[in-house]
Every structure is written in structure tokens, then in C-alpha cells.
Amino acid sequence: MKRGILISVFTLSFTSINAQCAMCRAVLESEVGQATAKGVNNGIVYLMVIPYILIGGLAFFLYRYLKDSK
């Protein structure tokens, strides 16, 4: 049960990978070739993933700590 909840939360958190702010999107869509837009999207994803990894790691270590203390 817990594993299913964890997998669904992890999956749902990455559903909108190509997200951008409205101004960046308007400027980048007008560019021919879309190379800069792909780079901005990759940068946003990179910046978004790091906090999830840190929080996930903290949750994992807290889970192991609390499991071992019982």
C-alpha cells in the first residue's frame, strides 16, 4: 500500500516536465529552431528535480531511522 502511494506521488510530480513561465514561453515560441527553448526546458527540469531528490532522501533516512528505533 505504501509503495503504491509513493510510486503514484513520484509519477504525478513529473507529469508536466515541459513547464515554463508565461513570459519565457512567449519569447521562446517565437524563435525559429526552438533550440533555446529546449535548453530552457532542460534547465527547469534540472532545477526542479534537485529538491525532490533531497526531500526524498531525507524521507528515506527518516523512515529507516524510525523503523530501526522500534
VENMO-V205087 format. One record per residue. N is the residue number from 1. PHI is phi in degrees with one decimal (999 if undefined). Layout:
# VENMO-V205087
n=[N,N]
phi=[PHI,PHI]
This chain:
# VENMO-V205087
n=[1,2,3,4,5,6,7,8,9,10,11,12,13,14,15,16,17,18,19,20,21,22,23,24,25,26,27,28,29,30,31,32,33,34,35,36,37,38,39,40,41,42,43,44,45,46,47,48,49,50,51,52,53,54,55,56,57,58,59,60,61,62,63,64,65,66,67,68,69,70]
phi=[999,-63.9,-64.5,-63.7,-64.3,-62.3,-65.2,-67.6,-65.0,-63.9,-67.8,-68.8,-72.7,-113.1,-76.0,-111.1,-66.6,-90.9,-86.7,-145.2,-71.7,-62.6,-69.0,-62.7,-62.6,-62.4,-70.0,-75.9,-71.2,-80.6,-78.5,-83.7,97.7,61.2,-68.4,-66.7,-62.4,-64.4,-65.9,-65.9,-60.3,-63.3,-65.3,-64.0,-63.2,-60.0,-68.8,-78.5,-73.5,-58.1,-62.3,-64.0,-65.1,-64.0,-67.5,-63.3,-64.2,-63.5,-63.0,-63.3,-68.9,-64.7,-60.4,-65.1,-65.4,-70.7,-68.8,-74.9,-78.7,-83.8]
